[in-house]
């Protein structure tokens, strides 16, 4: 808890709640961060592939569209969208 408070990201109460969460669901934090890293990587991939045609609102829609799915399915879904944007221009959804 002292480390969490020292980082400046948590007050004492927040640090205690975080430690309790990690203790009761140790895999949750790892899964959450893994998903976040995947979404950031997909965004970077889309930005590089689409350049000035990249639209953050469309990207967010594609990420949220399939609901709760395995990361591989999300990756496939977003990559299909990138491919359609490249093939048909920025109006393709």
OpenMM code with the backbone's topology and positions (N, CA, C; nanometers):
from openmm import Vec3, app, unit

residues = "UNK UNK UNK UNK UNK UNK UNK UNK UNK UNK UNK UNK UNK UNK UNK UNK UNK UNK UNK UNK UNK UNK UNK UNK UNK UNK UNK UNK UNK UNK UNK UNK UNK UNK UNK UNK UNK UNK UNK UNK UNK UNK UNK UNK UNK UNK UNK UNK UNK UNK UNK UNK UNK UNK UNK UNK UNK UNK UNK UNK UNK UNK UNK UNK UNK UNK UNK UNK UNK UNK UNK UNK UNK UNK UNK UNK UNK UNK UNK UNK UNK UNK UNK UNK UNK UNK UNK UNK UNK UNK UNK UNK UNK".split()
positions = [
    Vec3(0.0827, -0.1180, 0.0000),
    Vec3(0.0000, 0.0000, 0.0000),
    Vec3(0.0875, 0.1249, 0.0000),
    Vec3(0.1976, 0.1202, 0.0713),
    Vec3(0.2868, 0.2364, 0.0759),
    Vec3(0.3371, 0.2723, -0.0635),
    Vec3(0.3705, 0.1696, -0.1432),
    Vec3(0.4175, 0.1956, -0.2799),
    Vec3(0.3088, 0.2622, -0.3632),
    Vec3(0.1857, 0.2119, -0.3549),
    Vec3(0.0760, 0.2688, -0.4334),
    Vec3(0.0525, 0.4149, -0.3971),
    Vec3(0.0579, 0.4457, -0.2696),
    Vec3(0.0412, 0.5841, -0.2254),
    Vec3(0.1590, 0.6687, -0.2741),
    Vec3(0.2799, 0.6139, -0.2653),
    Vec3(0.4000, 0.6881, -0.3057),
    Vec3(0.4000, 0.7215, -0.4537),
    Vec3(0.3318, 0.6417, -0.5372),
    Vec3(0.3274, 0.6703, -0.6804),
    Vec3(0.2445, 0.7947, -0.7106),
    Vec3(0.1616, 0.8350, -0.6145),
    Vec3(0.0758, 0.9510, -0.6353),
    Vec3(-0.0541, 0.9187, -0.7065),
    Vec3(-0.0733, 0.7925, -0.7413),
    Vec3(-0.1948, 0.7532, -0.8123),
    Vec3(-0.3095, 0.7190, -0.7180),
    Vec3(-0.2780, 0.6934, -0.5916),
    Vec3(-0.3788, 0.6498, -0.4964),
    Vec3(-0.3606, 0.7218, -0.3640),
    Vec3(-0.4737, 0.7530, -0.2997),
    Vec3(-0.4655, 0.7941, -0.1601),
    Vec3(-0.4708, 0.6653, -0.0767),
    Vec3(-0.4648, 0.6781, 0.0551),
    Vec3(-0.4624, 0.5574, 0.1406),
    Vec3(-0.5840, 0.4682, 0.1163),
    Vec3(-0.7003, 0.5294, 0.1072),
    Vec3(-0.8235, 0.4515, 0.0887),
    Vec3(-0.8230, 0.3798, -0.0467),
    Vec3(-0.7815, 0.4499, -0.1523),
    Vec3(-0.7747, 0.3894, -0.2845),
    Vec3(-0.6725, 0.2770, -0.2908),
    Vec3(-0.5590, 0.2962, -0.2234),
    Vec3(-0.4549, 0.1925, -0.2197),
    Vec3(-0.5074, 0.0679, -0.1491),
    Vec3(-0.5783, 0.0879, -0.0395),
    Vec3(-0.6337, -0.0261, 0.0336),
    Vec3(-0.7339, -0.1019, -0.0524),
    Vec3(-0.8200, -0.0300, -0.1222),
    Vec3(-0.9189, -0.0950, -0.2096),
    Vec3(-0.8497, -0.1701, -0.3231),
    Vec3(-0.7439, -0.1141, -0.3773),
    Vec3(-0.6698, -0.1794, -0.4854),
    Vec3(-0.6030, -0.3069, -0.4374),
    Vec3(-0.5396, -0.3012, -0.3217),
    Vec3(-0.4752, -0.4200, -0.2660),
    Vec3(-0.5795, -0.5284, -0.2375),
    Vec3(-0.6936, -0.4892, -0.1837),
    Vec3(-0.8006, -0.5868, -0.1582),
    Vec3(-0.8477, -0.6502, -0.2892),
    Vec3(-0.8632, -0.5692, -0.3934),
    Vec3(-0.9075, -0.6206, -0.5230),
    Vec3(-0.8061, -0.7204, -0.5783),
    Vec3(-0.6791, -0.6859, -0.5721),
    Vec3(-0.5738, -0.7743, -0.6232),
    Vec3(-0.5706, -0.9046, -0.5437),
    Vec3(-0.5912, -0.8957, -0.4130),
    Vec3(-0.5875, -1.0148, -0.3283),
    Vec3(-0.7055, -1.1079, -0.3565),
    Vec3(-0.8211, -1.0520, -0.3860),
    Vec3(-0.9395, -1.1357, -0.4072),
    Vec3(-0.9550, -1.1813, -0.5515),
    Vec3(-0.9016, -1.1028, -0.6472),
    Vec3(-0.9117, -1.1379, -0.7901),
    Vec3(-0.7773, -1.1118, -0.8581),
    Vec3(-0.6762, -1.1906, -0.8304),
    Vec3(-0.5417, -1.1596, -0.8792),
    Vec3(-0.5290, -1.1545, -1.0311),
    Vec3(-0.6080, -1.2285, -1.1027),
    Vec3(-0.5986, -1.2280, -1.2487),
    Vec3(-0.6686, -1.1111, -1.3147),
    Vec3(-0.7589, -1.0446, -1.2437),
    Vec3(-0.8385, -0.9377, -1.3032),
    Vec3(-0.7527, -0.8226, -1.3504),
    Vec3(-0.6599, -0.7790, -1.2703),
    Vec3(-0.5759, -0.6648, -1.3060),
    Vec3(-0.4904, -0.6973, -1.4281),
    Vec3(-0.4361, -0.8168, -1.4319),
    Vec3(-0.3557, -0.8589, -1.5463),
    Vec3(-0.4403, -0.8641, -1.6730),
    Vec3(-0.5596, -0.9206, -1.6633),
    Vec3(-0.6487, -0.9288, -1.7790),
    Vec3(-0.6886, -0.7892, -1.8268),
    Vec3(-0.7206, -0.7014, -1.7341),
    Vec3(-0.7588, -0.5641, -1.7670),
    Vec3(-0.6458, -0.4942, -1.8411),
    Vec3(-0.5250, -0.5032, -1.7880),
    Vec3(-0.4109, -0.4386, -1.8520),
    Vec3(-0.3788, -0.5019, -1.9869),
    Vec3(-0.3911, -0.6325, -1.9986),
    Vec3(-0.3659, -0.6995, -2.1266),
    Vec3(-0.4629, -0.6503, -2.2333),
    Vec3(-0.5883, -0.6363, -2.1979),
    Vec3(-0.6878, -0.5841, -2.2915),
    Vec3(-0.6567, -0.4414, -2.3317),
    Vec3(-0.6185, -0.3605, -2.2363),
    Vec3(-0.5831, -0.2217, -2.2667),
    Vec3(-0.4646, -0.2123, -2.3608),
    Vec3(-0.3639, -0.2942, -2.3371),
    Vec3(-0.2469, -0.2950, -2.4252),
    Vec3(-0.2840, -0.3386, -2.5663),
    Vec3(-0.3743, -0.4355, -2.5788),
    Vec3(-0.4185, -0.4810, -2.7102),
    Vec3(-0.4926, -0.3696, -2.7840),
    Vec3(-0.5784, -0.2982, -2.7152),
    Vec3(-0.6526, -0.1891, -2.7788),
    Vec3(-0.5581, -0.0779, -2.8238),
    Vec3(-0.4605, -0.0444, -2.7427),
    Vec3(-0.3607, 0.0568, -2.7821),
    Vec3(-0.2832, 0.0096, -2.9048),
    Vec3(-0.2451, -0.1169, -2.9081),
    Vec3(-0.1720, -0.1706, -3.0236),
    Vec3(-0.2589, -0.1669, -3.1494),
    Vec3(-0.3870, -0.2002, -3.1363),
    Vec3(-0.4771, -0.1949, -3.2511),
    Vec3(-0.4970, -0.0522, -3.2992),
    Vec3(-0.5042, 0.0411, -3.2073),
    Vec3(-0.5178, 0.1815, -3.2466),
    Vec3(-0.3944, 0.2265, -3.3247),
    Vec3(-0.2768, 0.1919, -3.2754),
    Vec3(-0.1530, 0.2277, -3.3448),
    Vec3(-0.1515, 0.1660, -3.4846),
    Vec3(-0.1911, 0.0399, -3.4935),
    Vec3(-0.1964, -0.0283, -3.6228),
    Vec3(-0.2926, 0.0437, -3.7180),
    Vec3(-0.4097, 0.0812, -3.6680),
    Vec3(-0.5082, 0.1503, -3.7512),
    Vec3(-0.4585, 0.2885, -3.7931),
    Vec3(-0.3983, 0.3612, -3.7006),
    Vec3(-0.3451, 0.4943, -3.7341),
    Vec3(-0.2384, 0.4854, -3.8418),
    Vec3(-0.1498, 0.3871, -3.8296),
    Vec3(-0.0428, 0.3713, -3.9285),
    Vec3(-0.0983, 0.3285, -4.0640),
    Vec3(-0.1970, 0.2407, -4.0632),
    Vec3(-0.2528, 0.1898, -4.1887),
    Vec3(-0.3396, 0.2937, -4.2591),
    Vec3(-0.4118, 0.3741, -4.1825),
    Vec3(-0.5091, 0.4658, -4.2420),
    Vec3(-0.4602, 0.6097, -4.2530),
    Vec3(-0.3562, 0.6434, -4.1802),
    Vec3(-0.3024, 0.7797, -4.1879),
    Vec3(-0.4081, 0.8838, -4.1565),
    Vec3(-0.4231, 0.9817, -4.2444),
    Vec3(-0.5168, 1.0919, -4.2208),
    Vec3(-0.6629, 1.0473, -4.2261),
    Vec3(-0.6900, 0.9293, -4.2789),
    Vec3(-0.8278, 0.8781, -4.2828),
    Vec3(-0.8689, 0.8127, -4.1511),
    Vec3(-0.7752, 0.7966, -4.0571),
    Vec3(-0.8082, 0.7375, -3.9278),
    Vec3(-0.9068, 0.8268, -3.8549),
    Vec3(-1.0142, 0.7677, -3.8062),
    Vec3(-1.1175, 0.8399, -3.7308),
    Vec3(-1.1325, 0.7707, -3.5955),
    Vec3(-1.0955, 0.8402, -3.4894),
    Vec3(-1.0983, 0.7807, -3.3558),
    Vec3(-1.2389, 0.7367, -3.3168),
    Vec3(-1.3423, 0.8079, -3.3612),
    Vec3(-1.4800, 0.7688, -3.3280),
    Vec3(-1.5162, 0.6360, -3.3944),
    Vec3(-1.4765, 0.6209, -3.5201),
    Vec3(-1.5033, 0.4942, -3.5887),
    Vec3(-1.4239, 0.3807, -3.5240),
    Vec3(-1.2995, 0.4095, -3.4878),
    Vec3(-1.2184, 0.3073, -3.4215),
    Vec3(-1.2854, 0.2625, -3.2919),
    Vec3(-1.3292, 0.3575, -3.2109),
    Vec3(-1.3954, 0.3222, -3.0851),
    Vec3(-1.5209, 0.2394, -3.1111),
    Vec3(-1.5967, 0.2762, -3.2148),
    Vec3(-1.7165, 0.2000, -3.2492),
    Vec3(-1.6804, 0.0561, -3.2839),
    Vec3(-1.5746, 0.0373, -3.3617),
    Vec3(-1.5331, -0.0979, -3.3999),
    Vec3(-1.4892, -0.1779, -3.2777),
    Vec3(-1.4204, -0.1148, -3.1834),
    Vec3(-1.3743, -0.1855, -3.0634),
    Vec3(-1.4938, -0.2276, -2.9772),
    Vec3(-1.5932, -0.1415, -2.9650),
    Vec3(-1.7084, -0.1709, -2.8792),
    Vec3(-1.8120, -0.2609, -2.9461),
    Vec3(-1.8161, -0.2581, -3.0779),
    Vec3(-1.9181, -0.3268, -3.1571),
    Vec3(-1.9382, -0.4747, -3.1235),
    Vec3(-1.8336, -0.5548, -3.1139),
    Vec3(-1.8587, -0.6985, -3.0926),
    Vec3(-1.8938, -0.7362, -2.9488),
    Vec3(-1.8854, -0.6417, -2.8560),
    Vec3(-1.9136, -0.6738, -2.7164),
    Vec3(-1.7973, -0.7482, -2.6534),
    Vec3(-1.8291, -0.8352, -2.5598),
    Vec3(-1.7255, -0.9099, -2.4877),
    Vec3(-1.6846, -1.0299, -2.5737),
    Vec3(-1.5628, -1.0231, -2.6262),
    Vec3(-1.5099, -1.1303, -2.7112),
    Vec3(-1.3643, -1.1552, -2.6743),
    Vec3(-1.3112, -1.2706, -2.7116),
    Vec3(-1.1680, -1.2943, -2.6897),
    Vec3(-1.0848, -1.1917, -2.7681),
    Vec3(-0.9645, -1.1640, -2.7187),
    Vec3(-0.8784, -1.0639, -2.7828),
    Vec3(-0.8517, -1.0960, -2.9292),
    Vec3(-0.8354, -1.2229, -2.9623),
    Vec3(-0.8105, -1.2597, -3.1027),
    Vec3(-0.9283, -1.2185, -3.1907),
    Vec3(-1.0499, -1.2374, -3.1423),
    Vec3(-1.1676, -1.1976, -3.2205),
    Vec3(-1.1741, -1.0459, -3.2343),
    Vec3(-1.1428, -0.9733, -3.1272),
    Vec3(-1.1405, -0.8274, -3.1365),
    Vec3(-1.0365, -0.7839, -3.2396),
    Vec3(-0.9182, -0.8438, -3.2334),
    Vec3(-0.8116, -0.8116, -3.3283),
    Vec3(-0.8591, -0.8368, -3.4717),
    Vec3(-0.9215, -0.9516, -3.4961),
    Vec3(-0.9725, -0.9831, -3.6300),
    Vec3(-1.0782, -0.8829, -3.6738),
    Vec3(-1.1668, -0.8469, -3.5838),
    Vec3(-1.2742, -0.7519, -3.6145),
    Vec3(-1.2167, -0.6165, -3.6547),
    Vec3(-1.1242, -0.5655, -3.5760),
    Vec3(-1.0651, -0.4347, -3.6053),
    Vec3(-0.9832, -0.4410, -3.7344),
    Vec3(-0.9118, -0.5481, -3.7558),
    Vec3(-0.8321, -0.5605, -3.8791),
    Vec3(-0.9212, -0.5692, -4.0024),
    Vec3(-1.0368, -0.6340, -3.9912),
    Vec3(-1.1317, -0.6349, -4.1044),
    Vec3(-1.1792, -0.4927, -4.1341),
    Vec3(-1.2031, -0.4158, -4.0286),
    Vec3(-1.2433, -0.2766, -4.0473),
    Vec3(-1.1314, -0.1972, -4.1151),
    Vec3(-1.0081, -0.2146, -4.0698),
    Vec3(-0.8944, -0.1459, -4.1320),
    Vec3(-0.8873, -0.1824, -4.2800),
    Vec3(-0.8990, -0.3104, -4.3103),
    Vec3(-0.8944, -0.3550, -4.4502),
    Vec3(-1.0055, -0.2908, -4.5319),
    Vec3(-1.1263, -0.2830, -4.4746),
    Vec3(-1.2383, -0.2229, -4.5490),
    Vec3(-1.2165, -0.0738, -4.5697),
    Vec3(-1.1568, -0.0075, -4.4712),
    Vec3(-1.1270, 0.1352, -4.4854),
    Vec3(-1.0243, 0.1574, -4.5953),
    Vec3(-0.9253, 0.0711, -4.6015),
    Vec3(-0.8213, 0.0834, -4.7042),
    Vec3(-0.8790, 0.0544, -4.8428),
    Vec3(-0.9685, -0.0429, -4.8523),
    Vec3(-1.0242, -0.0828, -4.9809),
    Vec3(-1.1302, 0.0136, -5.0342),
    Vec3(-1.2073, 0.0731, -4.9444),
    Vec3(-1.3230, 0.1526, -4.9873),
    Vec3(-1.3189, 0.2981, -4.9450),
    Vec3(-1.2123, 0.3409, -4.8814),
    Vec3(-1.2056, 0.4784, -4.8351),
    Vec3(-1.2669, 0.4938, -4.6984),
    Vec3(-1.2658, 0.6136, -4.6463),
    Vec3(-1.3068, 0.6383, -4.5079),
    Vec3(-1.4558, 0.6281, -4.4839),
    Vec3(-1.5390, 0.6123, -4.5884),
    Vec3(-1.6836, 0.5997, -4.5683),
    Vec3(-1.7255, 0.4576, -4.5349),
    Vec3(-1.6367, 0.3599, -4.5553),
    Vec3(-1.6724, 0.2203, -4.5279),
    Vec3(-1.6791, 0.1971, -4.3772),
    Vec3(-1.7793, 0.1216, -4.3337),
    Vec3(-1.7942, 0.0905, -4.1900),
    Vec3(-1.7937, -0.0557, -4.1745),
] * unit.nanometer
topology = app.Topology()
chain = topology.addChain("A")
for resn in residues:
    res = topology.addResidue(resn, chain)
    for name in ("N", "CA", "C"):
        topology.addAtom(name, app.Element.getBySymbol(name[0]), res)
